[in-house]
């Protein structure tokens, strides 16, 4: 896989399986190829070799009808929620769009679609009256929740979440992690969760892959990666995780 105009492959030799109902972490430093891989899986990146298989079928060989089904079943949540949402569309219109594209017969009237939008907003813990507002009127955490609701509107079986927490402060990250965890339990969705933060991945993913310079250097259960990392880069990521240090008889904790 390459970026257009790049002299060497950005991602190479990567092979992995996202299992039904699994949350799989993909962790690595900025620029290592994580987002390139995630985008290639959903068809937003250039693939020069290899295959993306969805339920055993090569995505590149799907018919137009089957590709439409794939687009519905595999959705992406982007890092930049502001850029992913059209600033000229209200929140309600943005979430309604997948209903018009994929489920016009299921939700034939505007009233039916509005009711579905309200339920999707509640599902991501946002008030339904937010539907009348525009993206610039929302906080960063709210915009990211709208992006998740919009992805859920397509009734997917898998989500690719590309650094969905990186632009948020720690308190909002924790709230959104709880929401994602609940959604995964309730829906049985599979998720590829991309992050540069191994500690965040540990909170959400039972299994993870570690990427460095476009290759997977290590993969396995998250707890094993934390307790017995094999790759030097994994150890470096762990060393970068802030730890709380206390000193004997100290009244303050220091980082």
ROLUMKOL-727578 format. One line per 10 residues: number of its first residue (from 1); their letters; for each residue x, y, z of N, C-alpha, C. Coordinates in nm, 2 decimals. Each point is the difference from the previous one (the first is absolute). Layout:
residues N
NUM = A = X Y Z X Y Z X Y Z ~ ...
***
This chain:
residues 255
1 = XXXXXXXXXX = 0.08 -0.12 0.00 -0.08 0.12 0.00 0.09 0.12 0.00 ~ -0.04 0.11 -0.08 0.08 0.12 -0.01 -0.09 0.12 0.02 ~ 0.06 0.11 0.04 -0.07 0.13 -0.02 0.04 0.03 -0.15 ~ -0.09 0.08 -0.06 0.03 0.04 -0.14 0.13 0.08 0.00 ~ 0.09 -0.03 -0.08 0.12 0.07 -0.02 0.11 -0.04 0.10 ~ -0.03 -0.09 0.09 0.10 -0.04 0.09 0.10 -0.10 -0.06 ~ 0.13 0.02 0.03 0.10 -0.08 -0.07 0.01 -0.15 0.04 ~ -0.05 -0.03 0.12 0.01 -0.13 0.06 -0.14 -0.04 0.06 ~ -0.03 -0.13 0.01 -0.13 -0.03 0.06 -0.01 0.05 0.14 ~ -0.11 0.05 0.04 -0.03 0.05 0.13 -0.03 -0.12 0.10
11 = XXXXXXXXXX = -0.08 -0.09 -0.05 -0.03 -0.12 0.07 0.04 -0.12 -0.08 ~ 0.06 -0.10 0.06 0.04 -0.11 -0.08 0.00 -0.13 0.08 ~ -0.04 -0.11 -0.06 0.01 -0.13 0.07 -0.09 -0.01 0.12 ~ -0.11 0.07 0.00 -0.10 0.00 0.11 -0.11 -0.10 -0.03 ~ -0.02 -0.09 0.09 -0.11 -0.10 -0.01 -0.06 -0.02 0.14 ~ -0.14 0.02 0.01 -0.06 -0.02 0.12 -0.15 -0.03 -0.02 ~ -0.06 -0.05 0.10 -0.14 -0.04 0.00 -0.08 0.07 0.11 ~ -0.11 0.07 -0.04 -0.09 0.06 0.10 -0.11 -0.10 0.01 ~ -0.02 -0.05 0.12 -0.10 -0.10 0.03 -0.13 0.06 0.03 ~ -0.10 -0.08 -0.02 -0.14 0.04 0.03 -0.01 0.05 0.15
21 = XXXXXXXXXX = -0.05 0.12 0.02 -0.02 0.04 0.14 0.12 0.04 0.07 ~ 0.12 0.01 -0.06 0.13 0.03 0.06 0.03 0.14 -0.01 ~ 0.07 0.06 0.11 0.06 0.13 -0.01 0.15 -0.02 0.00 ~ 0.06 0.02 -0.12 0.14 -0.02 -0.02 0.07 0.13 -0.01 ~ 0.10 0.02 0.08 0.08 0.12 0.01 0.11 0.00 -0.11 ~ 0.03 0.12 -0.05 0.11 0.02 -0.09 0.07 0.13 0.05 ~ 0.12 -0.02 0.06 0.07 0.10 0.07 0.14 0.03 -0.06 ~ 0.04 0.12 0.00 0.13 0.04 -0.06 0.02 0.15 0.01 ~ 0.12 0.04 -0.03 0.03 0.15 0.00 -0.06 0.06 -0.12 ~ -0.02 0.14 0.01 -0.05 0.07 -0.11 0.09 -0.02 -0.13
31 = XXXXXXXXXX = -0.07 -0.02 -0.11 0.07 -0.01 -0.13 0.05 -0.14 -0.03 ~ -0.04 -0.10 0.09 0.05 -0.14 -0.03 -0.08 -0.07 -0.10 ~ -0.12 0.05 -0.04 -0.08 -0.07 -0.10 -0.13 -0.05 0.05 ~ -0.04 0.03 0.13 -0.12 -0.05 0.06 -0.13 0.05 -0.08 ~ 0.00 0.13 -0.02 -0.12 0.05 -0.07 0.00 -0.04 -0.15 ~ 0.11 -0.02 -0.06 0.01 -0.05 -0.14 -0.06 -0.14 -0.01 ~ 0.03 -0.08 0.10 -0.05 -0.14 0.00 -0.15 0.00 0.02 ~ -0.05 0.08 0.10 -0.14 0.01 0.02 -0.08 0.05 -0.12 ~ 0.05 0.10 -0.06 -0.07 0.06 -0.12 0.00 -0.10 -0.12 ~ 0.11 -0.08 -0.01 0.01 -0.09 -0.11 -0.11 -0.11 0.02
41 = XXXXXXXXXX = -0.02 -0.04 0.13 -0.10 -0.10 0.02 -0.14 0.04 -0.04 ~ -0.04 0.13 0.01 -0.13 0.04 -0.04 0.00 0.06 -0.14 ~ 0.11 -0.02 -0.07 0.01 0.05 -0.14 0.03 0.14 -0.02 ~ 0.05 0.07 0.10 0.04 0.14 -0.02 0.14 0.02 -0.02 ~ 0.08 -0.10 -0.02 0.14 0.01 -0.02 0.04 -0.09 -0.12 ~ 0.12 0.03 -0.06 0.05 -0.07 -0.11 0.07 -0.13 0.04 ~ -0.05 -0.11 -0.05 0.06 -0.13 0.03 0.07 -0.05 -0.12 ~ 0.14 -0.02 0.00 0.07 -0.04 -0.12 0.03 -0.15 0.01 ~ -0.03 -0.07 0.11 0.02 -0.14 0.01 -0.08 -0.06 0.11 ~ -0.03 -0.13 -0.01 -0.08 -0.06 0.11 -0.15 0.02 -0.02
51 = XXXXXXXXXX = -0.07 -0.05 0.10 -0.15 0.00 -0.01 -0.06 0.04 0.13 ~ -0.11 0.06 -0.01 -0.09 0.02 0.12 -0.12 -0.09 -0.02 ~ -0.02 -0.09 0.10 -0.10 -0.10 -0.01 -0.11 0.04 0.10 ~ -0.13 -0.01 -0.04 -0.11 0.02 0.09 -0.08 -0.12 -0.01 ~ 0.00 -0.08 0.11 -0.08 -0.12 0.01 0.05 -0.10 -0.11 ~ 0.13 0.00 -0.02 0.05 -0.09 -0.10 0.00 0.04 -0.14 ~ -0.05 0.12 -0.03 -0.01 0.05 -0.14 0.09 0.12 -0.02 ~ 0.07 0.00 -0.11 0.09 0.11 -0.04 -0.08 0.13 -0.03 ~ 0.02 0.10 0.08 -0.08 0.12 -0.01 0.02 0.06 -0.14 ~ 0.12 -0.01 -0.05 0.03 0.06 -0.13 -0.08 -0.06 -0.12
61 = XXXXXXXXXX = -0.05 -0.13 0.03 -0.07 -0.07 -0.11 -0.15 0.00 0.02 ~ -0.05 0.08 0.10 -0.14 0.00 0.03 -0.08 0.07 -0.11 ~ -0.12 -0.05 -0.03 -0.09 0.07 -0.09 -0.04 0.13 0.06 ~ -0.07 0.09 -0.08 -0.04 0.13 0.04 -0.10 -0.02 0.12 ~ -0.09 -0.10 -0.01 -0.10 -0.02 0.10 0.06 -0.05 0.13 ~ 0.10 -0.09 -0.01 0.07 -0.05 0.12 0.09 0.10 0.06 ~ 0.06 0.09 -0.08 0.08 0.11 0.05 -0.09 0.09 0.08 ~ -0.12 0.03 -0.04 -0.09 0.08 0.07 -0.03 -0.06 0.14 ~ -0.02 -0.13 0.00 -0.02 -0.07 0.13 0.13 0.01 0.09 ~ 0.11 -0.02 -0.06 0.13 0.02 0.07 0.01 0.14 0.06
71 = XXXXXXXXXX = -0.03 0.10 -0.07 0.01 0.14 0.05 -0.09 0.02 0.12 ~ -0.11 -0.07 0.00 -0.09 0.01 0.11 0.05 -0.07 0.12 ~ 0.06 -0.12 -0.02 0.04 -0.09 0.11 0.13 0.04 0.06 ~ 0.08 0.07 -0.07 0.13 0.04 0.05 0.01 0.15 0.00 ~ 0.00 0.06 0.12 -0.01 0.15 0.01 0.13 0.05 0.07 ~ 0.03 0.13 -0.02 0.12 0.05 0.06 -0.04 0.12 0.08 ~ 0.07 0.01 0.12 -0.01 0.12 0.08 0.13 0.07 0.00 ~ 0.00 0.13 -0.05 0.13 0.07 -0.03 0.05 0.07 0.12 ~ 0.13 0.03 0.00 0.07 0.07 0.11 -0.05 0.15 0.00 ~ -0.01 0.06 -0.11 -0.05 0.14 -0.01 -0.15 0.00 -0.02
81 = XXXXXXXXXX = -0.07 0.01 0.11 -0.15 0.00 -0.01 -0.05 0.13 -0.07 ~ 0.07 0.11 0.02 -0.03 0.12 -0.07 0.00 -0.01 -0.15 ~ 0.11 -0.06 -0.05 0.02 -0.02 -0.14 -0.09 -0.10 -0.06 ~ -0.04 -0.10 0.08 -0.08 -0.11 -0.05 -0.15 0.04 -0.01 ~ -0.04 0.11 0.07 -0.14 0.04 -0.01 -0.01 0.13 -0.08 ~ -0.10 0.00 -0.09 -0.02 0.12 -0.08 -0.05 0.11 0.08 ~ 0.07 0.11 0.01 -0.03 0.11 0.08 -0.13 0.07 -0.04 ~ -0.05 -0.03 -0.13 -0.12 0.06 -0.05 -0.12 -0.08 0.04 ~ 0.02 -0.12 0.05 -0.11 -0.09 0.04 -0.02 0.00 0.15 ~ -0.13 -0.01 0.04 -0.03 -0.01 0.14 0.05 -0.14 0.04
91 = XXXXXXXXXX = 0.00 -0.02 0.13 0.04 -0.13 0.06 -0.11 -0.11 -0.05 ~ -0.12 0.04 0.00 -0.11 -0.09 -0.04 0.02 -0.04 -0.14 ~ 0.03 0.10 -0.09 0.01 -0.03 -0.14 0.12 -0.09 -0.03 ~ 0.11 0.02 0.08 0.12 -0.08 -0.02 -0.03 -0.15 0.04 ~ -0.07 -0.02 0.11 -0.03 -0.14 0.04 -0.11 -0.06 -0.09 ~ -0.09 0.08 -0.06 -0.10 -0.05 -0.08 0.05 -0.04 -0.14 ~ 0.11 0.05 -0.04 0.05 -0.03 -0.14 0.02 -0.15 -0.02 ~ 0.07 -0.07 0.09 0.01 -0.15 -0.03 -0.14 -0.07 -0.01 ~ -0.10 0.05 0.07 -0.13 -0.06 -0.01 -0.06 0.02 -0.14 ~ 0.03 0.12 -0.06 -0.05 0.03 -0.13 0.08 -0.09 -0.11
101 = XXXXXXXXXX = 0.13 -0.02 0.03 0.08 -0.08 -0.09 -0.03 -0.15 0.00 ~ -0.01 -0.05 0.12 -0.01 -0.15 0.02 -0.14 -0.05 0.04 ~ -0.08 0.08 0.06 -0.13 -0.05 0.06 -0.12 0.09 -0.04 ~ 0.00 0.05 -0.12 -0.11 0.08 -0.03 -0.14 -0.07 0.01 ~ 0.00 -0.13 -0.04 -0.13 -0.07 0.02 -0.03 -0.03 0.14 ~ 0.10 -0.02 0.08 -0.03 -0.03 0.14 -0.04 0.12 0.08 ~ 0.05 0.12 -0.04 -0.04 0.12 0.06 -0.05 0.10 -0.11 ~ -0.12 -0.03 -0.05 -0.05 0.07 -0.12 -0.04 0.15 0.02 ~ -0.04 0.03 0.12 -0.05 0.14 0.03 0.10 0.07 0.08 ~ -0.01 0.14 -0.01 0.09 0.08 0.08 -0.02 -0.02 0.15
111 = XXXXXXXXXX = -0.12 -0.02 0.04 -0.04 -0.02 0.14 0.07 -0.13 0.05 ~ 0.00 -0.11 -0.08 0.07 -0.12 0.04 0.15 0.02 0.01 ~ 0.05 0.07 -0.09 0.15 0.03 0.01 0.04 0.08 0.12 ~ -0.09 0.10 0.03 0.03 0.09 0.11 -0.01 -0.08 0.13 ~ -0.09 -0.09 0.01 -0.01 -0.09 0.12 0.12 -0.09 0.01 ~ 0.05 -0.05 -0.11 0.12 -0.08 0.00 0.12 0.08 0.04 ~ 0.01 0.12 -0.05 0.11 0.09 0.04 0.00 0.03 0.15 ~ -0.12 0.02 0.06 -0.01 0.03 0.14 0.05 -0.12 0.08 ~ -0.03 -0.12 -0.04 0.04 -0.12 0.07 0.15 -0.02 -0.01 ~ 0.06 0.03 -0.12 0.14 -0.01 -0.01 0.08 0.10 0.08
121 = XXXXXXXXXX = -0.06 0.12 0.01 0.07 0.10 0.09 -0.01 -0.05 0.15 ~ -0.11 -0.05 0.04 -0.01 -0.06 0.14 0.09 -0.11 0.02 ~ 0.03 -0.08 -0.11 0.08 -0.12 0.02 0.15 0.04 0.02 ~ 0.04 0.12 -0.05 0.13 0.05 0.03 0.00 0.11 0.11 ~ -0.11 0.00 0.08 -0.01 0.08 0.12 0.00 0.15 -0.03 ~ -0.07 0.04 -0.11 -0.02 0.13 -0.03 -0.15 0.03 0.00 ~ -0.04 0.12 0.04 -0.15 0.04 0.00 -0.05 0.01 -0.14 ~ -0.12 -0.05 -0.03 -0.06 0.00 -0.13 -0.01 0.14 -0.06 ~ -0.02 0.10 0.09 -0.01 0.14 -0.06 0.12 0.05 -0.06 ~ 0.11 -0.07 0.01 0.13 0.04 -0.06 -0.01 -0.01 -0.15
131 = XXXXXXXXXX = -0.10 -0.07 -0.05 -0.02 -0.03 -0.14 -0.01 0.13 -0.08 ~ -0.05 0.11 0.06 -0.02 0.13 -0.07 0.12 0.08 0.00 ~ 0.11 -0.04 0.06 0.12 0.09 0.01 0.10 -0.04 -0.11 ~ 0.10 0.09 -0.02 0.11 -0.02 -0.10 0.12 -0.05 0.08 ~ 0.09 -0.06 -0.08 0.13 -0.06 0.06 0.08 0.11 0.08 ~ 0.01 0.12 -0.05 0.08 0.10 0.07 -0.06 0.05 0.13 ~ -0.13 -0.04 0.03 -0.06 0.03 0.12 0.02 -0.10 0.11 ~ 0.07 -0.11 -0.03 0.02 -0.11 0.09 0.14 0.00 0.05 ~ 0.02 -0.07 0.11 0.14 -0.02 0.06 0.06 -0.11 -0.08 ~ 0.13 -0.02 0.01 0.08 -0.10 -0.07 -0.06 -0.14 0.04
141 = XXXXXXXXXX = -0.03 -0.03 0.12 -0.05 -0.13 0.04 -0.14 -0.02 -0.06 ~ -0.08 0.10 0.00 -0.13 -0.01 -0.06 0.01 -0.03 -0.15 ~ 0.09 0.07 -0.07 0.01 -0.03 -0.15 0.05 -0.14 -0.02 ~ 0.09 -0.05 0.08 0.04 -0.14 -0.02 -0.11 -0.10 0.03 ~ -0.09 0.03 0.09 -0.12 -0.08 0.03 -0.09 0.00 -0.12 ~ -0.02 0.12 -0.06 -0.08 0.01 -0.12 0.06 -0.08 -0.11 ~ 0.13 0.00 -0.02 0.07 -0.09 -0.10 -0.03 -0.14 0.02 ~ 0.00 -0.05 0.13 -0.03 -0.14 0.03 -0.15 -0.03 -0.03 ~ -0.09 0.10 0.04 -0.14 -0.02 -0.03 -0.02 -0.02 -0.15 ~ 0.07 0.09 -0.08 -0.02 -0.01 -0.15 0.05 -0.13 -0.05
151 = XXXXXXXXXX = 0.11 -0.05 0.05 0.05 -0.13 -0.04 -0.10 -0.11 0.04 ~ -0.06 0.01 0.12 -0.10 -0.10 0.04 -0.13 0.00 -0.08 ~ -0.03 0.11 -0.06 -0.12 0.02 -0.08 0.00 -0.10 -0.12 ~ 0.12 -0.04 -0.05 0.01 -0.09 -0.11 -0.01 -0.15 0.04 ~ -0.03 -0.02 0.13 -0.01 -0.13 0.06 0.12 -0.09 -0.04 ~ 0.12 0.04 0.04 0.12 -0.08 -0.04 0.02 -0.12 0.08 ~ 0.08 -0.09 -0.04 0.05 -0.11 0.08 0.14 0.02 0.04 ~ 0.07 0.10 -0.05 0.13 0.03 0.04 0.03 0.15 -0.01 ~ 0.07 0.05 0.10 0.04 0.14 0.00 0.15 0.01 0.00 ~ 0.05 0.09 -0.08 0.15 0.04 0.00 0.01 0.13 0.07
161 = XXXXXXXXXX = 0.05 0.01 0.12 0.01 0.13 0.07 0.14 0.04 0.00 ~ 0.02 0.11 -0.08 0.14 0.05 -0.03 0.03 0.12 0.10 ~ 0.07 -0.04 0.11 0.04 0.10 0.10 -0.12 0.09 0.05 ~ -0.11 -0.06 0.04 -0.12 0.08 0.03 0.02 0.08 0.13 ~ 0.10 -0.03 0.08 0.01 0.07 0.13 0.11 0.10 0.00 ~ 0.09 0.00 -0.10 0.13 0.08 0.01 -0.02 0.15 0.01 ~ -0.11 0.05 -0.05 -0.02 0.15 0.01 -0.08 0.04 0.12 ~ -0.03 -0.09 0.09 -0.08 0.03 0.12 0.08 0.00 0.13 ~ -0.05 0.07 0.10 0.07 0.00 0.12 -0.02 -0.13 0.08 ~ 0.07 -0.02 0.10 0.00 -0.13 0.07 -0.13 -0.03 0.06
171 = XXXXXXXXXX = -0.07 0.09 0.06 -0.13 -0.03 0.06 -0.10 -0.04 -0.11 ~ 0.00 0.07 -0.12 -0.10 -0.03 -0.10 0.04 -0.13 -0.07 ~ 0.13 -0.03 -0.01 0.05 -0.13 -0.05 -0.06 -0.12 0.09 ~ 0.01 0.02 0.13 -0.06 -0.11 0.09 -0.14 -0.02 -0.02 ~ -0.08 0.11 -0.02 -0.14 -0.01 -0.02 -0.03 -0.07 -0.13 ~ 0.07 0.04 -0.11 -0.02 -0.06 -0.13 0.04 -0.15 0.00 ~ 0.10 -0.03 0.07 0.04 -0.14 0.01 -0.11 -0.09 0.07 ~ -0.06 0.05 0.10 -0.11 -0.07 0.06 -0.12 -0.02 -0.10 ~ -0.02 0.11 -0.07 -0.11 -0.01 -0.10 0.03 -0.11 -0.11 ~ 0.12 0.00 -0.05 0.04 -0.09 -0.10 0.00 -0.15 0.05
181 = XXXXXXXXXX = 0.04 -0.01 0.13 0.00 -0.14 0.06 -0.15 -0.05 0.01 ~ -0.09 0.09 0.04 -0.14 -0.04 0.01 -0.06 -0.03 -0.13 ~ 0.03 0.08 -0.10 -0.05 -0.03 -0.14 0.05 -0.13 -0.05 ~ 0.12 -0.03 0.02 0.06 -0.13 -0.04 -0.07 -0.12 0.07 ~ -0.03 0.02 0.13 -0.07 -0.11 0.07 -0.14 -0.01 -0.05 ~ -0.07 0.11 -0.03 -0.14 -0.01 -0.03 -0.03 -0.04 -0.15 ~ 0.09 0.03 -0.09 -0.02 -0.02 -0.14 0.07 -0.12 -0.05 ~ 0.11 -0.05 0.06 0.08 -0.11 -0.05 0.09 0.04 -0.12 ~ 0.01 0.14 -0.01 0.09 0.05 -0.11 0.14 -0.05 0.01 ~ 0.07 -0.02 -0.11 0.14 -0.01 -0.01 0.06 0.14 -0.01
191 = XXXXXXXXXX = 0.12 0.02 0.05 0.06 0.13 -0.01 0.15 -0.01 -0.01 ~ 0.06 0.07 -0.10 0.14 0.03 -0.01 0.03 0.13 0.06 ~ 0.06 0.01 0.12 0.02 0.12 0.07 0.14 0.05 -0.01 ~ 0.02 0.11 -0.07 0.13 0.05 -0.03 0.04 0.11 0.10 ~ 0.12 -0.01 0.05 0.04 0.10 0.10 0.15 0.00 0.01 ~ 0.06 0.11 0.05 0.14 0.01 0.03 0.03 -0.03 0.14 ~ -0.11 -0.02 0.08 0.01 -0.01 0.15 -0.03 -0.14 0.04 ~ 0.10 -0.07 0.04 -0.02 -0.14 0.04 -0.08 -0.02 0.12 ~ 0.00 0.10 0.09 -0.08 0.00 0.12 -0.15 0.01 -0.03 ~ -0.04 0.08 -0.10 -0.13 0.01 -0.04 -0.05 -0.13 -0.07
201 = XXXXXXXXXX = 0.09 -0.06 -0.08 -0.04 -0.13 -0.06 -0.02 -0.11 0.10 ~ 0.08 0.01 0.11 -0.02 -0.10 0.11 -0.13 0.01 0.06 ~ -0.06 0.11 0.01 -0.13 0.02 0.06 -0.11 -0.06 -0.08 ~ 0.01 -0.01 -0.13 -0.11 -0.04 -0.09 0.02 -0.13 -0.07 ~ 0.13 -0.04 -0.03 0.02 -0.11 -0.09 0.07 -0.12 0.07 ~ -0.06 -0.12 -0.01 0.07 -0.12 0.05 0.12 -0.04 -0.08 ~ 0.01 0.04 -0.13 0.11 -0.04 -0.08 0.04 0.12 -0.08 ~ 0.14 0.01 -0.03 0.05 0.12 -0.07 0.12 -0.04 -0.09 ~ 0.02 0.09 -0.10 0.12 -0.01 -0.09 0.08 0.12 0.02 ~ 0.13 -0.01 0.00 0.09 0.12 0.01 0.06 0.02 -0.13
211 = XXXXXXXXXX = -0.01 0.12 -0.05 0.06 0.03 -0.13 0.11 0.10 0.01 ~ 0.11 -0.02 -0.08 0.11 0.09 0.00 0.05 0.00 -0.15 ~ 0.02 0.12 -0.05 0.05 0.02 -0.14 -0.07 -0.08 -0.10 ~ -0.13 -0.01 0.01 -0.08 -0.07 -0.10 -0.01 -0.15 0.01 ~ 0.05 -0.06 0.11 -0.01 -0.15 0.02 -0.05 -0.03 0.14 ~ -0.06 -0.11 0.01 -0.05 -0.05 0.13 0.12 -0.06 0.07 ~ 0.05 0.05 0.11 0.12 -0.05 0.07 -0.04 -0.10 0.11 ~ -0.13 0.00 0.04 -0.04 -0.08 0.11 -0.15 0.00 0.01 ~ -0.06 -0.11 0.04 -0.14 -0.01 0.02 -0.03 -0.11 0.10 ~ -0.12 0.02 0.07 -0.04 -0.10 0.10 -0.09 0.06 0.10
221 = XXXXXXXXXX = -0.04 -0.08 0.10 -0.08 0.06 0.11 0.06 0.12 0.06 ~ -0.08 0.10 0.03 0.05 0.13 0.05 0.07 -0.02 0.13 ~ -0.04 -0.08 0.09 0.06 -0.02 0.13 0.14 -0.06 -0.02 ~ 0.02 -0.08 -0.10 0.14 -0.06 -0.03 0.09 0.11 -0.05 ~ -0.06 0.09 -0.09 0.08 0.11 -0.05 0.05 0.09 0.11 ~ -0.08 0.02 0.11 0.03 0.08 0.11 0.10 -0.07 0.09 ~ -0.01 -0.13 0.02 0.08 -0.06 0.10 0.12 -0.07 -0.05 ~ 0.00 -0.04 -0.13 0.11 -0.07 -0.06 0.02 0.04 -0.14 ~ 0.02 0.13 -0.03 0.02 0.04 -0.14 0.13 -0.06 -0.06 ~ -0.01 -0.05 -0.13 0.11 -0.06 -0.07 0.08 0.10 -0.08
231 = XXXXXXXXXX = -0.07 0.09 -0.06 0.06 0.10 -0.10 0.05 0.12 0.08 ~ 0.12 0.05 -0.05 0.05 0.12 0.06 -0.09 0.12 -0.01 ~ -0.07 0.01 -0.11 -0.09 0.12 -0.02 -0.11 -0.01 0.10 ~ -0.06 -0.12 0.03 -0.10 -0.01 0.10 0.05 0.04 0.13 ~ 0.12 -0.03 0.04 0.05 0.04 0.13 0.02 0.15 0.00 ~ 0.03 0.06 -0.11 0.01 0.15 -0.01 -0.13 0.06 0.02 ~ -0.11 -0.06 -0.06 -0.13 0.06 0.02 -0.04 -0.01 0.15 ~ 0.03 -0.11 0.06 -0.03 -0.02 0.14 0.07 0.10 0.09 ~ 0.13 0.03 -0.04 0.08 0.09 0.08 -0.06 0.14 -0.01 ~ -0.08 0.03 -0.11 -0.05 0.13 -0.02 -0.14 0.02 0.07
241 = XXXXXXXXXX = -0.05 -0.11 0.06 -0.13 0.02 0.07 0.03 0.06 0.14 ~ -0.07 0.12 0.03 0.03 0.06 0.13 -0.04 -0.09 0.11 ~ 0.08 0.01 0.11 -0.02 -0.08 0.12 0.00 0.09 0.12 ~ -0.08 -0.03 0.09 -0.01 0.08 0.12 0.10 -0.05 0.10 ~ 0.09 0.09 0.05 0.11 -0.04 0.09 -0.02 0.07 0.13 ~ 0.00 -0.08 0.11 -0.01 0.06 0.13 0.13 -0.02 0.08 ~ 0.04 0.09 0.08 0.12 -0.01 0.09 -0.04 -0.03 0.14 ~ 0.08 -0.07 0.08 -0.03 -0.03 0.13 -0.03 0.13 0.08 ~ -0.11 0.00 0.08 -0.04 0.11 0.08 -0.04 0.13 -0.07 ~ -0.01 -0.02 -0.14 -0.04 0.12 -0.08 -0.15 0.02 0.01
251 = XXXXX = -0.04 0.13 0.00 -0.14 0.03 0.00 -0.06 0.02 -0.14 ~ 0.10 0.01 -0.10 -0.04 0.02 -0.14 0.05 -0.11 -0.09 ~ -0.08 -0.04 -0.10 0.05 -0.09 -0.10 0.05 0.08 -0.12 ~ 0.11 -0.06 -0.06 0.06 0.07 -0.11 0.01 -0.09 -0.12 ~ -0.01 0.06 -0.12 0.01 -0.07 -0.12 0.15 0.01 -0.05
***
